[in-house]
Amino acid sequence: MISVEKAKALILKNREVLGASKQPVADAQGCVLAENIKAPVHLPPFNQSAMDGYAVICSDIENKKRIKVIGKVAAGKVFNRKIKSGEAVRIFTGAPVPAGADAVIMQEKVTFQNGYLIAGEVPLKFENIRKAGSQIKQGTTAISKGVVLTPGSIGYLTAMGITSVNIFTAPRITVIITGSELKKPGTKLRSGQIYESNSYTLAAVLKSIGIPKAKIISIPDDELKTEQALQRALTHSDMILLTGGISVGDYDFVGKALQKLRVKNIFYKIKQKPGKPLFFGKYNETLIFGLPGNPAAVLSCFYEYVYPAIRLMQGHKQPFLRVVFLPLLTSYPKKPGLSFFLKGKIAAQGVTPLTGQESYILRSFSEADCLIYLPAETGYVKKGTTVEVHLLPGLY
């Protein structure tokens, strides 16, 4: 068995960054940019009024010159001549500031006397004007390669008129669920059978991180069928996730199939709870994870090992779960030897381990928003001790 830290180092070492493809900007949220984006235009593209008011020449107001309003301009329109000293233009938010004007004075700060504009104060130069290129200048780098595109990024790109971008491709993932005792929800259970949840859990968590089309296969505990399913998956997958059958029991055939197909064993078994019998291997460029069968162990291993591997494939610079350090709100009994990943709930004062930490219990995972990491050497943890907390994606 290896340590949690060694296992994660081996995943980093065996990273496989996928190729890039051109995708519509509207579909790129959460993806990693595979190119530097240069601004095709100034943003704003012209000197733009920041509010409703009057485009004026500052020195006219400073010198208390009589100022006549000679026209108006709304957003989407243009005032086609340069204004001269003693002139102003009524202007609305978003409209181009007429040439010659060097400030926009708010409409609330002006009055009129005998048809001429009188300002209550002298505006500063370029006050209430969004200068052309003040957000980004044409030809300069707007977003760098490796950045994760957020909703703000999508808006920024479309504001520059960009409709498509190169992003790192999402991996093709096949999920193989093993177990003769497993039945789909909605069917009638016979004695000794249980409802299968791992495929639904994995499909949901993959969808939550931007991979909505994983291929799901269910097979019984059968050596030949396990080998055949794995062999087919190897031909069209960037990553394969197997659940169950990875131990060494009489009906555990995943390990045998992996060995027979000459999948490279990078590690098998981690000094952790839950999910000790975790396999990580490689076949050419395809990454293979043999996950435990117990559902809570499946999800814990996914977040701690599969999730970062997927992020590495997509070019993320920070692949692992976000880490914070918080005080434990209740004591936790632990013996040194294994690392623990505890399902937890964060509160204003700290973090609480939930009841039901066993590897078969999903109920606590339905309430959890984090995993509390207790290293192998840690013993009994007292209330108030600062612990390492891994935030679950999509919840923070």
LOFIVO-394900 format. One record per residue: x, y, z of N, C-alpha, C in turn; chain; residue in three letters. Coordinates in steps of 0.02 Angstrom, whole numbers, m for minus. Layout:
BEGIN
R n.east n.north   n.up ca.east ca.north  ca.up c.east c.north   c.up chain res
R      X       Y      Z       X        Y      Z      X       Y      Z     A ALA
...
***
This chain:
BEGIN
R n.east n.north   n.up ca.east ca.north  ca.up c.east c.north   c.up chain res
R     42     m60      0       0        0      0     44      62      0     A MET
R     18     114    m31      55      178    m32     15     231      5     A ILE
R     47     287     19      14      342     54    m31     382      7     A SER
R    m76     420     36    m118      466     m3    m75     514    m42     A VAL
R    m23     541    m10      20      591    m43     57     560   m102     A GLU
R     81     498    m94     116      464   m149     68     450   m206     A LYS
R      7     429   m190     m43      415   m242    m57     477   m283     A ALA
R    m65     534   m250     m80      595   m286    m20     618   m328     A LYS
R     40     607   m302     100      624   m341    104     582   m404     A ALA
R     84     519   m400      86      475   m459     34     495   m510     A LEU
R    m24     520   m487     m74      545   m534    m47     607   m570     A ILE
R    m15     651   m534      16      710   m565     69     690   m616     A LEU
R    108     640   m599     163      618   m643    136     587   m707     A LYS
R     79     554   m702      51      519   m761     m6     558   m793     A ASN
R     m1     624   m790     m52      667   m820    m54     656   m896     A ARG
R   m112     665   m924    m122      661   m996   m166     720  m1018     A GLU
R   m134     773  m1042    m173      831  m1065   m199     816  m1135     A VAL
R   m264     822  m1143    m296      807  m1207   m285     864  m1257     A LEU
R   m303     851  m1320    m298      902  m1371   m351     956  m1362     A GLY
R   m347    1005  m1405    m394     1062  m1403   m441    1060  m1462     A ALA
R   m497    1092  m1455    m545     1098  m1510   m580    1165  m1506     A SER
R   m602    1189  m1564    m638     1252  m1567   m711    1240  m1547     A LYS
R   m734    1279  m1499    m802     1272  m1474   m836    1340  m1469     A GLN
R   m902    1342  m1477    m937     1406  m1467   m925    1432  m1397     A PRO
R   m917    1497  m1391    m906     1528  m1326   m963    1511  m1278     A VAL
R  m1024    1509  m1303   m1082     1495  m1261  m1079    1427  m1227     A ALA
R  m1039    1380  m1256   m1034     1312  m1228   m969    1301  m1189     A ASP
R   m930    1354  m1179    m862     1345  m1152   m857    1360  m1078     A ALA
R   m911    1375  m1044    m908     1390   m972   m880    1330   m934     A GLN
R   m830    1343   m890    m800     1290   m851   m743    1255   m885     A GLY
R   m732    1269   m949    m678     1237   m987   m613    1278   m980     A CYS
R   m558    1247   m999    m492     1279   m994   m471    1303  m1063     A VAL
R   m452    1366  m1066    m432     1397  m1129   m366    1368  m1153     A LEU
R   m363    1349  m1216    m304     1317  m1245   m264    1366  m1288     A ALA
R   m279    1430  m1285    m244     1481  m1325   m248    1547  m1289     A GLU
R   m201    1591  m1305    m206     1661  m1282   m256    1697  m1327     A ASN
R   m301    1734  m1296    m351     1772  m1333   m330    1845  m1336     A ILE
R   m320    1871  m1396    m304     1942  m1405   m368    1979  m1424     A LYS
R   m374    2039  m1398    m434     2078  m1410   m437    2100  m1483     A ALA
R   m491    2082  m1519    m497     2103  m1589   m518    2176  m1597     A PRO
R   m542    2207  m1542    m565     2276  m1544   m546    2310  m1478     A VAL
R   m547    2377  m1478    m546     2413  m1415   m610    2398  m1377     A HIS
R   m606    2396  m1312    m666     2389  m1271   m663    2440  m1214     A LEU
R   m709    2489  m1212    m760     2504  m1262   m728    2524  m1329     A PRO
R   m764    2517  m1383    m736     2534  m1449   m733    2608  m1463     A PRO
R   m764    2649  m1421    m765     2722  m1429   m773    2754  m1361     A PHE
R   m760    2819  m1356    m774     2855  m1294   m849    2853  m1281     A ASN
R   m868    2825  m1224    m938     2808  m1212   m963    2843  m1149     A GLN
R  m1023    2870  m1153   m1052     2903  m1094  m1070    2852  m1041     A SER
R  m1052    2867   m979   m1067     2821   m924  m1135    2835   m892     A ALA
R  m1169    2889   m915   m1234     2905   m885  m1273    2953   m929     A MET
R  m1335    2965   m910   m1375     3015   m944  m1352    3085   m921     A ASP
R  m1345    3131   m969   m1322     3198   m950  m1309    3240  m1011     A GLY
R  m1254    3280  m1007   m1236     3325  m1062  m1162    3321  m1075     A TYR
R  m1145    3310  m1139   m1075     3311  m1160  m1053    3383  m1167     A ALA
R  m1000    3401  m1130    m979     3471  m1126   m904    3477  m1134     A VAL
R   m881    3540  m1139    m810     3556  m1136   m797    3587  m1068     A ILE
R   m753    3554  m1029    m741     3575   m959   m724    3649   m953     A CYS
R   m682    3674   m998    m659     3744   m992   m716    3793  m1001     A SER
R   m767    3774  m1039    m825     3818  m1047   m860    3830   m980     A ASP
R   m868    3776   m942    m901     3782   m877   m856    3818   m828     A ILE
R   m792    3803   m830    m744     3837   m785   m743    3912   m797     A GLU
R   m748    3931   m861    m747     4002   m880   m817    4034   m880     A ASN
R   m866    3994   m858    m936     4017   m852   m962    4044   m919     A LYS
R   m945    4008   m971    m968     4027  m1038  m1041    4007  m1046     A LYS
R  m1077    4045  m1087   m1146     4026  m1103  m1143    3965  m1149     A ARG
R  m1180    3913  m1129   m1176     3849  m1165  m1244    3831  m1193     A ILE
R  m1245    3820  m1259   m1308     3804  m1293  m1309    3730  m1311     A LYS
R  m1364    3698  m1297   m1373     3627  m1316  m1394    3625  m1389     A VAL
R  m1351    3591  m1429   m1362     3593  m1503  m1389    3528  m1531     A ILE
R  m1401    3479  m1488   m1428     3415  m1513  m1428    3363  m1459     A GLY
R  m1442    3301  m1479   m1442     3246  m1431  m1418    3183  m1466     A LYS
R  m1393    3136  m1426   m1369     3072  m1453  m1385    3016  m1404     A VAL
R  m1417    2963  m1429   m1436     2906  m1388  m1389    2847  m1403     A ALA
R  m1391    2796  m1361   m1352     2735  m1372  m1369    2705  m1440     A ALA
R  m1318    2687  m1477   m1328     2659  m1544  m1329    2711  m1599     A GLY
R  m1328    2776  m1581   m1328     2831  m1629  m1261    2867  m1625     A LYS
R  m1249    2912  m1673   m1186     2951  m1674  m1204    3024  m1687     A VAL
R  m1171    3069  m1650   m1177     3141  m1665  m1120    3158  m1713     A PHE
R  m1138    3179  m1773   m1090     3179  m1828  m1045    3239  m1834     A ASN
R  m1047    3287  m1788    m999     3341  m1795   m966    3357  m1729     A ARG
R   m908    3387  m1733    m870     3405  m1673   m902    3465  m1640     A LYS
R   m910    3461  m1573    m939     3519  m1540   m886    3573  m1527     A ILE
R   m908    3634  m1529    m863     3691  m1520   m873    3721  m1451     A LYS
R   m827    3766  m1433    m834     3802  m1369   m901    3837  m1367     A SER
R   m936    3830  m1309   m1001     3861  m1301  m1058    3815  m1322     A GLY
R  m1041    3752  m1340   m1093     3704  m1361  m1092    3642  m1315     A GLU
R  m1151    3610  m1310   m1158     3547  m1273  m1208    3503  m1311     A ALA
R  m1205    3438  m1296   m1251     3391  m1328  m1284    3348  m1273     A VAL
R  m1349    3344  m1277   m1386     3299  m1232  m1366    3228  m1249     A ARG
R  m1346    3188  m1198   m1320     3121  m1212  m1349    3071  m1162     A ILE
R  m1353    3009  m1184   m1382     2956  m1143  m1331    2900  m1132     A PHE
R  m1341    2861  m1079   m1293     2809  m1060  m1279    2761  m1118     A THR
R  m1214    2750  m1130   m1193     2704  m1183  m1182    2736  m1250     A GLY
R  m1201    2799  m1257   m1194     2833  m1322  m1122    2857  m1332     A ALA
R  m1100    2862  m1396   m1033     2888  m1409  m1030    2963  m1391     A PRO
R   m976    2982  m1356    m967     3052  m1338   m945    3090  m1400     A VAL
R   m979    3145  m1417    m961     3183  m1477   m890    3208  m1474     A PRO
R   m857    3210  m1531    m790     3238  m1536   m791    3310  m1510     A ALA
R   m738    3328  m1474    m733     3395  m1446   m753    3399  m1374     A GLY
R   m799    3355  m1351    m820     3354  m1281   m768    3317  m1239     A ALA
R   m756    3341  m1178    m707     3307  m1136   m736    3289  m1067     A ASP
R   m802    3292  m1060    m835     3269   m998   m909    3262  m1012     A ALA
R   m941    3221   m969   m1014     3216   m969  m1036    3237   m899     A VAL
R  m1079    3287   m897   m1104     3311   m832  m1173    3281   m822     A ILE
R  m1186    3257   m761   m1250     3225   m746  m1308    3273   m756     A MET
R  m1363    3246   m781   m1421     3288   m794  m1449    3320   m730     A GLN
R  m1437    3287   m672   m1461     3315   m609  m1421    3376   m587     A GLU
R  m1364    3388   m619   m1320     3442   m597  m1322    3503   m644     A LYS
R  m1373    3506   m686   m1379     3563   m732  m1449    3594   m726     A VAL
R  m1453    3657   m742   m1517     3692   m749  m1513    3732   m813     A THR
R  m1569    3762   m833   m1570     3802   m894  m1597    3872   m877     A PHE
R  m1565    3921   m909   m1586     3991   m900  m1585    4024   m968     A GLN
R  m1643    4048   m990   m1649     4080  m1056  m1623    4035  m1112     A ASN
R  m1635    3969  m1105   m1615     3923  m1158  m1543    3900  m1156     A GLY
R  m1504    3924  m1106   m1434     3904  m1102  m1423    3861  m1040     A TYR
R  m1376    3813  m1048   m1360     3766   m994  m1317    3799   m941     A LEU
R  m1336    3789   m878   m1295     3813   m822  m1278    3753   m778     A ILE
R  m1212    3742   m767   m1189     3685   m727  m1180    3706   m655     A ALA
R  m1198    3660   m609   m1191     3674   m538  m1120    3667   m513     A GLY
R  m1078    3631   m551   m1008     3623   m532   m966    3610   m594     A GLU
R   m901    3620   m588    m856     3609   m645   m836    3535   m646     A VAL
R   m851    3498   m701    m832     3428   m703   m757    3420   m714     A PRO
R   m731    3362   m693    m662     3345   m707   m656    3321   m779     A LEU
R   m596    3328   m807    m586     3304   m876   m601    3229   m879     A LYS
R   m638    3209   m929    m659     3141   m943   m704    3111   m888     A PHE
R   m733    3155   m847    m780     3131   m797   m841    3100   m832     A GLU
R   m861    3042   m808    m919     3004   m834   m911    2983   m907     A ASN
R   m847    2976   m928    m833     2951   m995   m793    2886   m989     A ILE
R   m818    2833  m1020    m780     2771  m1025   m736    2776  m1086     A ARG
R   m671    2785  m1075    m626     2799  m1131   m618    2737  m1175     A LYS
R   m612    2748  m1240    m601     2693  m1287   m540    2652  m1266     A ALA
R   m548    2586  m1261    m492     2543  m1243   m475    2543  m1169     A GLY
R   m517    2574  m1127    m501     2577  m1056   m508    2508  m1022     A SER
R   m550    2464  m1050    m555     2397  m1023   m501    2352  m1054     A GLN
R   m494    2355  m1120    m442     2316  m1155   m428    2351  m1222     A ILE
R   m365    2354  m1239    m346     2385  m1302   m339    2332  m1356     A LYS
R   m358    2348  m1417    m354     2302  m1473   m283    2275  m1480     A GLN
R   m279    2208  m1488    m214     2176  m1499   m178    2154  m1436     A GLY
R   m203    2174  m1378    m171     2152  m1315   m206    2088  m1290     A THR
R   m172    2050  m1247    m199     1987  m1223   m256    2000  m1174     A THR
R   m314    1973  m1191    m373     1982  m1149   m379    1927  m1097     A ALA
R   m369    1864  m1118    m371     1807  m1073   m314    1760  m1094     A ILE
R   m277    1735  m1045    m219     1693  m1060   m237    1619  m1062     A SER
R   m198    1581  m1099    m203     1508  m1102   m199    1479  m1032     A LYS
R   m241    1429  m1018    m241     1396   m953   m292    1422   m904     A GLY
R   m326    1477   m923    m376     1506   m878   m442    1467   m885     A VAL
R   m475    1454   m829    m541     1422   m830   m593    1474   m846     A VAL
R   m633    1461   m897    m683     1509   m919   m743    1509   m872     A LEU
R   m757    1566   m844    m813     1576   m798   m869    1612   m834     A THR
R   m928    1620   m803    m980     1661   m835   m956    1731   m851     A PRO
R   m914    1759   m807    m885     1825   m821   m841    1824   m883     A GLY
R   m802    1770   m891    m760     1763   m951   m802    1759  m1014     A SER
R   m857    1722  m1011    m901     1715  m1069   m928    1783  m1090     A ILE
R   m950    1822  m1040    m974     1889  m1055   m920    1933  m1084     A GLY
R   m860    1929  m1056    m803     1969  m1079   m786    1953  m1152     A TYR
R   m784    1888  m1169    m768     1867  m1237   m821    1891  m1286     A LEU
R   m884    1883  m1269    m937     1902  m1315   m941    1979  m1322     A THR
R   m922    2015  m1269    m920     2088  m1274   m869    2112  m1325     A ALA
R   m818    2070  m1337    m768     2086  m1389   m788    2059  m1457     A MET
R   m846    2028  m1461    m870     2001  m1525   m843    1932  m1541     A GLY
R   m812    1899  m1493    m783     1832  m1505   m837    1779  m1497     A ILE
R   m843    1735  m1545    m897     1685  m1545   m872    1614  m1532     A THR
R   m807    1600  m1542    m781     1533  m1530   m710    1537  m1503     A SER
R   m691    1486  m1465    m624     1484  m1435   m597    1413  m1436     A VAL
R   m531    1406  m1432    m500     1341  m1425   m499    1322  m1352     A ASN
R   m528    1266  m1335    m527     1242  m1266   m501    1170  m1265     A ILE
R   m474    1151  m1207    m452     1082  m1200   m513    1037  m1200     A PHE
R   m508     982  m1237    m565      937  m1248   m583     899  m1184     A THR
R   m646     890  m1172    m669      848  m1116   m652     776  m1131     A ALA
R   m629     738  m1081    m612      668  m1093   m673     624  m1108     A PRO
R   m662     574  m1150    m713      522  m1162   m707     472  m1105     A ARG
R   m760     466  m1067    m758      424  m1007   m807     367  m1012     A ILE
R   m784     307   m996    m827      248   m992   m829     226   m919     A THR
R   m890     215   m894    m900      190   m826   m925     119   m831     A VAL
R   m889      72   m799    m909        1   m799   m928     m18   m728     A ILE
R   m991     m36   m719   m1017      m55   m653  m1020    m131   m650     A ILE
R   m986    m161   m600    m986     m233   m593  m1026    m254   m531     A THR
R  m1056    m313   m536   m1093     m340   m478  m1156    m377   m498     A GLY
R  m1158    m442   m484   m1217     m482   m502  m1277    m467   m458     A SER
R  m1263    m438   m399   m1317     m424   m351  m1353    m358   m365     A GLU
R  m1328    m320   m414   m1354     m252   m425  m1412    m252   m474     A LEU
R  m1464    m215   m456   m1522     m207   m500  m1538    m133   m508     A LYS
R  m1565    m116   m566   m1582      m46   m579  m1642     m24   m536     A LYS
R  m1642      37   m512   m1701       62   m476  m1763      57   m520     A PRO
R  m1819      40   m490   m1880       32   m529  m1898     m40   m542     A GLY
R  m1848     m85   m534   m1862     m157   m541  m1874    m187   m472     A THR
R  m1903    m247   m472   m1919     m280   m408  m1857    m318   m384     A LYS
R  m1841    m308   m320   m1783     m343   m291  m1802    m413   m269     A LEU
R  m1756    m460   m283   m1761     m527   m256  m1715    m532   m195     A ARG
R  m1722    m585   m160   m1680     m596   m101  m1606    m593   m119     A SER
R  m1568    m553    m81   m1496     m547    m93  m1477    m493   m142     A GLY
R  m1525    m460   m172   m1511     m407   m221  m1517    m338   m189     A GLN
R  m1482    m290   m219   m1486     m220   m196  m1491    m175   m258     A ILE
R  m1516    m115   m247   m1520      m67   m302  m1451     m37   m316     A TYR
R  m1436     m31   m379   m1372       m5   m402  m1374      71   m403     A GLU
R  m1326     104   m370   m1326      178   m368  m1262     208   m395     A SER
R  m1208     168   m402   m1144      197   m422  m1145     230   m490     A ASN
R  m1182     200   m538   m1184      230   m605  m1218     298   m603     A SER
R  m1272     304   m563   m1308      367   m558  m1266     420   m521     A TYR
R  m1230     397   m470   m1187      443   m433  m1132     470   m478     A THR
R  m1098     425   m513   m1042      446   m556  m1067     488   m615     A LEU
R  m1123     468   m645   m1150      508   m701  m1167     579   m677     A ALA
R  m1195     584   m616   m1214      649   m590  m1153     692   m575     A ALA
R  m1102     663   m543   m1043      703   m526  m1003     722   m588     A VAL
R  m1002     678   m638    m969      696   m701  m1006     753   m736     A LEU
R  m1072     749   m737   m1112      802   m767  m1100     868   m731     A LYS
R  m1092     865   m664   m1081      927   m625  m1015     961   m641     A SER
R   m967     924   m668    m902      954   m685   m893     961   m761     A ILE
R   m949     959   m797    m947      975   m868   m938     916   m915     A GLY
R   m952     854   m891    m945      795   m935  m1013     759   m934     A ILE
R  m1059     779   m977   m1127      753   m973  m1139     687  m1010     A PRO
R  m1089     663  m1048   m1102      606  m1093  m1057     547  m1080     A LYS
R  m1046     529  m1018   m1007      469  m1003  m1045     407  m1025     A ALA
R  m1009     358  m1050   m1040      294  m1071  m1044     249  m1009     A LYS
R  m1103     224   m994   m1115      183   m935  m1129     111   m956     A ILE
R  m1091      63   m928   m1100       m8   m943  m1107     m46   m877     A ILE
R  m1156     m91   m873   m1164     m134   m814  m1152    m206   m834     A SER
R  m1112    m242   m793   m1098     m312   m807  m1102    m353   m742     A ILE
R  m1118    m417   m748   m1118     m460   m688  m1046    m479   m669     A PRO
R  m1039    m513   m612    m974     m538   m591   m957    m599   m634     A ASP
R   m924    m584   m689    m907     m637   m737   m840    m619   m769     A ASP
R   m793    m664   m767    m724     m649   m789   m722    m630   m863     A GLU
R   m754    m669   m906    m751     m656   m977   m787    m590   m994     A LEU
R   m846    m579   m965    m883     m517   m980   m846    m456   m954     A LYS
R   m812    m463   m898    m772     m407   m872   m715    m391   m921     A THR
R   m681    m442   m943    m625     m432   m991   m650    m402  m1056     A GLU
R   m706    m427  m1082    m733     m402  m1146   m754    m329  m1140     A GLN
R   m788    m312  m1085    m811     m243  m1076   m752    m195  m1071     A ALA
R   m701    m216  m1034    m642     m174  m1027   m605    m166  m1092     A LEU
R   m599    m221  m1130    m564     m219  m1194   m599    m172  m1243     A GLN
R   m666    m174  m1246    m703     m129  m1290   m694     m56  m1268     A ARG
R   m696     m45  m1203    m690       23  m1177   m621      52  m1193     A ALA
R   m570      11  m1193    m502       36  m1206   m494      65  m1276     A LEU
R   m537      45  m1322    m530       68  m1392   m559     137  m1403     A THR
R   m601     162  m1358    m634      226  m1372   m639     271  m1310     A HIS
R   m596     260  m1260    m600      300  m1198   m534     333  m1182     A SER
R   m539     394  m1155    m480      427  m1127   m472     408  m1054     A ASP
R   m527     388  m1022    m526      367   m952   m580     314   m942     A MET
R   m563     263   m902    m611      211   m884   m617     208   m808     A ILE
R   m678     208   m784    m692      201   m713   m729     135   m703     A LEU
R   m700      90   m663    m733       28   m646   m752      30   m572     A LEU
R   m811       6   m555    m830        3   m484   m842     m69   m464     A THR
R   m813     m88   m407    m821     m156   m382   m774    m205   m416     A GLY
R   m767    m263   m386    m728     m317   m416   m653    m306   m417     A GLY
R   m628    m258   m378    m557     m242   m381   m518    m277   m325     A ILE
R   m554    m307   m276    m520     m342   m222   m498    m412   m246     A SER
R   m486    m457   m200    m457     m522   m219   m502    m581   m200     A VAL
R   m567    m568   m198    m615     m621   m182   m626    m667   m241     A GLY
R   m664    m720   m229    m677     m769   m282   m716    m739   m340     A ASP
R   m755    m686   m326    m796     m656   m379   m772    m586   m399     A TYR
R   m710    m572   m384    m680     m507   m403   m636    m518   m464     A ASP
R   m662    m496   m522    m628     m511   m585   m595    m451   m619     A PHE
R   m603    m392   m591    m575     m332   m622   m500    m335   m624     A VAL
R   m468    m352   m567    m395     m356   m565   m367    m406   m615     A GLY
R   m400    m463   m622    m378     m514   m669   m383    m489   m741     A LYS
R   m439    m453   m756    m448     m427   m824   m396    m374   m840     A ALA
R   m382    m331   m792    m331     m279   m802   m263    m310   m816     A LEU
R   m247    m362   m779    m182     m395   m788   m179    m431   m855     A GLN
R   m233    m464   m874    m234     m502   m936   m228    m456   m997     A LYS
R   m258    m395   m992    m254     m347  m1048   m191    m304  m1045     A LEU
R   m148    m319   m998     m83     m285   m991    m90    m210   m978     A ARG
R   m138    m194   m935    m143     m125   m911    m87    m114   m860     A VAL
R    m50     m60   m869       5      m45   m824    m21     m27   m755     A LYS
R      4     m61   m705     m16      m48   m636     28       8   m607     A ASN
R     m1      67   m598      37      123   m569     34     121   m493     A ILE
R    m26     107   m466     m30       90   m395    m94      51   m382     A PHE
R    m91      11   m329    m150      m26   m306   m149     m28   m230     A TYR
R   m200      m3   m199    m210        2   m127   m175      63    m97     A LYS
R   m215     102    m61    m191      163    m28   m206     157     47     A ILE
R   m161     183     87    m170      183    160   m222     235    179     A LYS
R   m285     219    165    m338      268    177   m403     233    193     A GLN
R   m449     272    220    m516      249    235   m564     307    221     A LYS
R   m615     298    179    m632      237    142   m591     231     77     A PRO
R   m598     174     44    m570      166    m23   m500     139    m26     A GLY
R   m482      96     21    m414       68     22   m398      30    m43     A LYS
R   m443     m14    m69    m425      m52   m129   m436     m13   m194     A PRO
R   m401      44   m201    m407       85   m261   m350      69   m310     A LEU
R   m368      58   m373    m319       43   m425   m313     103   m472     A PHE
R   m252     119   m492    m240      169   m544   m190     141   m593     A PHE
R   m209     141   m657    m164      114   m708   m171     150   m774     A GLY
R   m135     124   m823    m131      158   m888   m125     106   m943     A LYS
R   m161     118   m997    m153       76  m1057   m144     124  m1115     A TYR
R    m83     126  m1143     m65      178  m1191    m79     246  m1160     A ASN
R   m126     284  m1189    m142      351  m1161   m206     351  m1119     A GLU
R   m237     294  m1110    m299      289  m1072   m284     278   m998     A THR
R   m316     318   m956    m309      311   m883   m366     267   m857     A LEU
R   m348     221   m811    m397      174   m784   m398     178   m708     A ILE
R   m458     187   m680    m467      186   m608   m511     127   m591     A PHE
R   m486      83   m547    m527       30   m519   m551      53   m450     A GLY
R   m613      75   m446    m641      102   m384   m672      47   m342     A LEU
R   m676      56   m277    m711        7   m235   m784       2   m256     A PRO
R   m820     m47   m227    m890      m54   m244   m936     m16   m198     A GLY
R   m915      m4   m136    m958       31    m88   m968     103   m111     A ASN
R  m1031     127   m112   m1047      190   m144  m1013     252   m115     A PRO
R  m1007     256    m48    m975      315    m19   m901     315    m33     A ALA
R   m870     255    m35    m800      249    m53   m789     269   m125     A ALA
R   m835     252   m169    m831      271   m239   m828     347   m246     A VAL
R   m874     381   m211    m877      454   m218   m817     488   m186     A LEU
R   m794     463   m128    m734      491    m97   m674     484   m142     A SER
R   m664     425   m171    m608      414   m216   m614     455   m279     A CYS
R   m675     464   m302    m684      507   m361   m658     577   m348     A PHE
R   m682     607   m294    m663      676   m279   m588     684   m268     A TYR
R   m558     636   m234    m488      644   m215   m439     624   m270     A GLU
R   m459     579   m316    m412      553   m366   m436     560   m438     A TYR
R   m498     541   m451    m523      544   m520   m534     617   m542     A VAL
R   m565     656   m499    m578      727   m514   m514     764   m534     A TYR
R   m459     759   m495    m398      793   m516   m369     766   m581     A PRO
R   m376     700   m592    m350      671   m654   m388     700   m715     A ALA
R   m454     707   m708    m494      737   m762   m473     809   m773     A ILE
R   m464     847   m720    m443      916   m726   m374     923   m758     A ARG
R   m329     878   m743    m263      878   m775   m270     866   m850     A LEU
R   m314     820   m869    m326      806   m939   m351     868   m976     A MET
R   m388     910   m941    m418      969   m971   m374    1031   m963     A GLN
R   m313    1022   m939    m266     1078   m937   m270    1123   m876     A GLY
R   m307    1102   m824    m311     1143   m764   m243    1145   m728     A HIS
R   m225    1204   m705    m162     1212   m668   m169    1190   m595     A LYS
R   m229    1197   m567    m242     1177   m497   m293    1121   m499     A GLN
R   m271    1058   m503    m319     1003   m515   m357     979   m454     A PRO
R   m328     985   m394    m357      954   m335   m412     997   m305     A PHE
R   m452     967   m261    m504     1003   m225   m473    1062   m188     A LEU
R   m511    1116   m185    m488     1175   m148   m484    1159    m73     A ARG
R   m430    1182    m42    m416     1165     28   m423    1227     72     A VAL
R   m456    1219    129    m457     1271    182   m441    1235    248     A VAL
R   m425    1274    299    m410     1246    365   m459    1275    415     A PHE
R   m494    1231    451    m547     1252    496   m543    1213    562     A LEU
R   m568    1242    616    m570     1204    679   m625    1151    678     A PRO
R   m608    1093    707    m656     1039    713   m705    1055    769     A LEU
R   m770    1050    755    m821     1070    804   m840    1015    852     A LEU
R   m814     955    840    m825      900    887   m764     854    884     A THR
R   m748     822    938    m691      776    939   m704     716    893     A SER
R   m649     686    868    m658      628    825   m608     574    844     A TYR
R   m633     513    859    m588      459    879   m554     426    818     A PRO
R   m488     428    817    m451      398    762   m385     369    788     A LYS
R   m365     313    759    m300      284    775   m251     299    718     A LYS
R   m187     308    733    m137      316    679   m134     253    636     A PRO
R   m115     263    573    m107      206    527   m136     219    458     A GLY
R   m199     239    455    m231      254    391   m250     328    389     A LEU
R   m248     357    329    m276      424    318   m351     417    313     A SER
R   m387     467    340    m460      467    338   m485     524    295     A PHE
R   m537     511    256    m576      563    222   m646     560    252     A PHE
R   m662     609    293    m726      610    328   m775     658    293     A LEU
R   m835     634    282    m887      678    255   m904     730    308     A LYS
R   m902     794    289    m912      847    337   m959     901    314     A GLY
R   m978     942    363   m1022      999    350   m991    1061    381     A LYS
R   m984    1114    341    m953     1176    363  m1005    1222    393     A ILE
R   m987    1252    450   m1028     1303    482   m986    1365    492     A ALA
R  m1017    1418    518    m981     1481    526   m920    1474    572     A ALA
R   m925    1429    622    m872     1424    672   m820    1371    654     A GLN
R   m835    1326    606    m787     1273    590   m820    1219    549     A GLY
R   m798    1156    560    m823     1100    520   m839    1042    566     A VAL
R   m894    1006    549    m917      949    589   m914     885    548     A THR
R   m883     832    574    m889      766    540   m961     741    548     A PRO
R   m990     718    495   m1058      693    497  m1061     622    525     A LEU
R  m1117     602    550   m1125      533    571  m1134     490    508     A THR
R  m1114     426    513   m1120      382    455  m1061     388    409     A GLY
R  m1001     373    435    m940      378    394   m923     313    358     A GLN
R   m961     260    370    m945      195    340   m949     200    263     A GLU
R   m910     158    229    m903      163    156   m965     146    117     A SER
R  m1014     114    151   m1076       96    115  m1131     148    123     A TYR
R  m1119     199    166   m1172      247    183  m1168     310    139     A ILE
R  m1220     319     99   m1224      379     56  m1264     435     89     A LEU
R  m1303     418    139   m1346      469    170  m1306     529    193     A ARG
R  m1249     517    225   m1208      573    250  m1179     613    192     A SER
R  m1165     579    136   m1138      615     77  m1191     662     48     A PHE
R  m1254     644     57   m1307      688     31  m1310     754     69     A SER
R  m1282     755    130   m1281      815    172  m1213     851    169     A GLU
R  m1161     816    148   m1092      842    152  m1079     897    101     A ALA
R  m1036     944    121   m1011      994     73   m935     995     72     A ASP
R   m904     946    107    m831      943    109   m808     874    132     A CYS
R   m743     863    123    m711      804    151   m657     828    200     A LEU
R   m658     803    261    m608      821    311   m551     771    305     A ILE
R   m491     796    293    m434      751    283   m393     746    348     A TYR
R   m388     685    374    m347      671    433   m290     626    411     A LEU
R   m228     650    411    m170      611    387   m160     546    426     A PRO
R   m121     500    397    m112      434    425    m84     436    496     A ALA
R    m38     482    509      m5      485    575    m49     515    629     A GLU
R   m106     544    610    m150      577    658   m185     526    702     A THR
R   m188     540    768    m226      499    814   m290     535    833     A GLY
R   m312     526    894    m374      557    919   m371     632    907     A TYR
R   m424     660    877    m426      731    861   m474     766    909     A VAL
R   m448     813    947    m488      849    996   m529     904    963     A LYS
R   m586     918    993    m627      975    972   m584    1039    973     A LYS
R   m591    1080    920    m553     1142    915   m489    1136    877     A GLY
R   m467    1074    863    m406     1064    824   m417    1088    752     A THR
R   m369    1124    724    m374     1146    654   m359    1087    608     A THR
R   m404    1074    561    m397     1017    516   m400    1041    443     A VAL
R   m374     998    399    m375     1012    327   m443     992    298     A GLU
R   m474    1038    262    m541     1026    235   m540    1035    159     A VAL
R   m565     985    124    m569      987     51   m640    1004     29     A HIS
R   m648    1060     m6    m714     1084    m25   m739    1047    m87     A LEU
R   m800    1022    m83    m828      986   m141   m847    1034   m196     A LEU
R   m830    1018   m259    m842     1064   m314   m916    1077   m325     A PRO
R   m932    1138   m343   m1001     1157   m355  m1039    1179   m294     A GLY
R  m1010    1169   m235   m1044     1188   m173  m1013    1250   m142     A LEU
R   m953    1270   m167    m920     1331   m144   m890    1367   m203     A TYR
***
